[in-house]
Amino acid sequence: MTIPPQQPSSTLPAAEDMGLGFLTPVGRENLTGRVYGELRGALMEGRMYPGQRLKIRELAQQLGVSETPVREAVMQLVRERALRMEQAKAITVAGLTLAQYRELRQVRTALEGLAAEAAARRITMAEIRALDRAHAELVRAEAAGEAAPAIRANWRFHHGLYRAAGMPELLAVIEGIWLRNGPMLNHLYPHARPTYPGRHRHLDILDGLRAHDPAATRIAVQADMVEGGEGLLRYLASLEDASGIKGMNP
């Protein structure tokens, strides 16, 4: 029996602003997947912050869908440890302890270094220009004290670099780590703004890409993570010292 193709459905209107401006409405097609993609993007880009409490009803209203696909997408992110189910079924954005952040940074150093090497071999000038624009936006936002645009610009820079590697399986693994890393970047401003002993390491990355130098690009990416993340390490340590509980989840 031939099954007639489904007619495209109209896009649902946006719900009233529920204070969840980090989300945009989704259409009806494959609702759970689309909701999952929107929430996933918000986590990786740092549009959510550690400890933020999420309510299914408010998420559904903001996304313009019913509660069922939101609940299914949220539970998938709980299984991926990006969200956390608290007592009484409260859902919060998961943070990282100092030890967890250190371990994941070590993993990122290897994986993102590999992606940087691959990107340097095949990146196009158009992709390099896009990275250059993302870095310029990061610098502008930091100078203006605009934390959210700075965090998003940093994500666009790094994600664009790793996407340019042309290794979709590696990119998927890196994105899985950024589900947990992205919200932590909200600690950077004003507590741990990245600093470097010399010039910004993004500039070294761009130089390595223009020269199609895999080794130089990898070294610059890894230095960016280590040097730029030192302030965050100190801040997480101070949180744990203040709490008196080692392994505290921010």
Salt bridges, closest charged atoms under 4 A:
GLU38 OE2 - ARG47 NH1 3.22
GLU45 OE1 - ARG47 NE 3.09
GLU67 OE2 - ARG57 NE 3.62
GLU67 OE1 - ARG71 NH2 3.30
GLU86 OE2 - ARG84 NE 2.96
GLU112 OE2 - ARG108 NE 2.68
GLU117 OE2 - ARG218 NE 2.60
ASP132 OD2 - ARG210 NH2 3.59
GLU137 OE2 - ARG140 NH2 2.98
GLU142 OE1 - ARG193 NH2 3.51
GLU146 OE1 - ARG140 NH2 2.62
GLU175 OE1 - ARG40 NH1 3.17
GLU175 OE2 - HIS159 NE2 2.65
ASP204 OD1 - ARG199 NE 2.81
ASP204 OD2 - ARG201 NH1 3.06
ASP207 OD2 - ARG199 NH2 2.26
ASP207 OD1 - ARG210 NH1 3.44
ASP224 OD2 - HIS158 NE2 3.10
ASP224 OD2 - HIS202 NE2 3.34
GLU227 OE2 - ARG201 NH2 2.86
GLU230 OE2 - ARG105 NH1 3.54
ASP241 OD1 - LYS246 NZ 3.01
